[in-house]
């Protein structure tokens, strides 16, 4: 893999209280705006992309990996948002299936050529139930950052 994703400090919540996928994306966008990670147009772009290319994954602990074009992004990396209760996302690769996700890992990608590698490294990580349990069990943003960076940089 040519590009290693990194966790963006502060782009995280361990109990995000939301009522829908749109609500979750709105709160994630607000965090991204406050940290100057994304353009003001990021939310509309990511919501539009979710409609056409949903990002929910029916992994052992269901995850969504929302992302959009690099022109809406100011910094490359990932975030981590564990939800207080699951919300419905469309299932990746499907037009009509849904997934009740508990974790949202937004990808912020400034280099369009890196998108596939970054997405695949995150998809591989979220399929590892032991790794995901460690993330779910932690309420400490520094520990979450260390877990994510260690896992994504090792690639295994």
Secondary structure as UniProt FT lines:
FT   STRAND          7..16
FT   HELIX           21..34
FT   TURN            35..36
FT   TURN            40..41
FT   HELIX           42..52
FT   STRAND          56..57
FT   STRAND          63..64
FT   HELIX           70..72
FT   STRAND          77..91
FT   TURN            92..93
FT   STRAND          98..104
FT   STRAND          107..108
FT   HELIX           112..114
FT   HELIX           115..126
FT   HELIX           129..137
FT   HELIX           141..154
//
